[in-house]
């Protein structure tokens, strides 16, 4: 989503300098507190061979960094590495939503970037043949042509289902003129950097809670922006349902929240009729807990595989210009309802001790 940088964002950031830093107290051997880091948006993590690889959009949006850790709640002490710095002006600006995926024994890194004009955002893919994403080199495979008009794409993620690799992303139905509408699309893939099918629209901003773009204090973007973005694959407890979570409404508003799409695991995922959309948000702001605008989800298992957690970004003020300095990454445990669907609950207040994921190594 577009980040509206201005002096106001800096002043707001300074005014919030007394917020919890994310550092853990003496009880940190068994508990953690939110936020996981002081700042960060579009958090994403993958668990592979006993390690978590975490990524986020950086404040200056100029490069891609990977955090490596066995304890996803302790990112402040994770090993970090700059794994990619742009080598071309065509994709050197506004690097958003990096995600890491292990496909066919190689690492693929998806992100969106542009040439300085955010209307030119496209999805790019990097490949690393090393078994360890912290070694080797990420090589540019190119942009993913999501439609013949090359008309904008961000927040790509990919998943394998029944032997087919799929891509999910947020895109425009047509180029922006006086307003902007972001929708969720899906397509099958010929390989990790090329689509096989045409893009299929599975969600557009239609409900009032998906179309909020004006802050409570009246501040707003220069033109209406209706948002469905940041899709993420997940599943029901028994894997009988395919789930897609997404962020709705402007990230600069407290109304930024998460919706959910559900499809039967045996259905045709490229048929829009296979997807049922939640009529209300499944995860939204909690003024009573001082948490506003939760979005940008990622889902990870506990180290022992017995639990699942949602990682998301949010902030502790209701009004904002959406800048990355204001938001921070957080996580909390997922529960399940009687039908085996995830229950995300309510965003937890900052500083509240929470049990670490089951199987997290205990530091001496």
Residue, then its C-alpha position, 0 to 999 in steps of 0.5 A: x500500500x502506498x506510504x505517505x511520508x511527511x513531517x507529520x510521520x516523523x513527529x508522530x514517531x517521536x511522540x511515541x518514543x516512550x512505547x515499549x521497545x520490544x525488549x524482553x524482561x527477566x521472564x523472557x525465557x518463557x514469555x515475550x511481549x509485543x511489539x517484536x521490533x520497534x518498527x516494521x511493516x508487512x512482516x513475513x516469516x517462514x519456518x524451515x529446518x528448525x529456523x525462522x526466516x523473517x522479513x519486513x519492509x524497511x523504513x527507507x524501503x531501499x533494500x531487502x534484509x533477512x532475519x534468521x533465528x530459532x526464536x521468532x519472538x526474539x528478533x532483536x537478537x536474530x542474525x541479520x543479513x542484507x541479501x539484496x540491494x537494487x542494481x537497476x533504477x527500474x526497481x530501486x524504489x518503494x521496495x514493499x512486502x518481501x517474502x521468502x519461499x522454498x520451492x523445488x529446493x531453491x529459495x525464491x524472494x518475492x517483492x514489489x518495487x518501482x522506478x520512483x513512481x508508485x503507480x509503476x509498482x510491479x512484482x519481482x522475483x529473486x532466486x537463490x540456489x543455496x540450501x541456506x538463504x543466508x548464503x549464496x546469491x539472490x539473482x533477479x529472475x525478472x518481473x511477473x507479468x500479471x496482466x497484459x497491460x502491466x497495470x500494477x501489482x504488489x504483495x505477492x505470495x505463493x503456495x503449493x496446493x494439490x501439486x499446483x503452485x499458485x500466486x496471490x497478489x493485490x492489483x488494479x483492475x485498470x490503471x488509476x485515474x481519479x481513484x484507486x481500487x486494489x483487488x485480490x487476484x490468484x493465478x496458477x504458475x508455470x514456474x516460480x517467476x511466470x504465471x501459467x493462467x490468466x489472473x482471476x479476481x477473487x475479492x474486491x473492496x465491496x463492504x463498507x469496512x473494506x472501503x475506509x480511506x479517511x481518518x477519524x480526524x479527517x485527514x485523508x489521501x489525495x484521492x479515494x483509495x479502496x483497499x484489498x491487499x496483502x493476501x496470505x495463504x493459510x488452511x483450516x485445522x484439518x486442511x480441508x479448507x483453503x483460506x486467504x486472509x487479506x488486509x482491507x481499508x487504508x493502512x493509514x487509517x485505524x480501520x485497516x483490518x483483515x478479511x478472509x476468503x474460504x474455498x473447499x480444498x477439492x474445489x477449483x481455486x481458479x473459479x471465483x465461485x469457489x471462494x466465500x468471503x467473510x462479510x465482516x472483518x476477522x481481525x480488526x482494531x482494539x481501541x481498548x487495547x490501544x492497537x489500531x490498524x492491524x494488517x499485513x499477516x503472515x502465519x507460522x508454526x511453533x518450532x514443534x509444530x503443535x501451534x500456529x501463530x499470526x504475525x501482523x503489523x499494527x500501531x498504537x495511535x488512531x490517526x497516521x499517514x501510514x508511514x512505516x515508522x508508526x507501525x510495528x510487527x506483533x504476533x499472537x497464538x491462533x485458536x480454532x473454532x468448532x468447524x476447525x477454522x482459525x480464530x484470530x481473536x483480538x490484538x493484544x495490548x503492547x507489553x503484555x507477557x505471552x507464552x512463547x511458541x511451544x518448542x522454542x529453545x530456552x536460552x541459558 
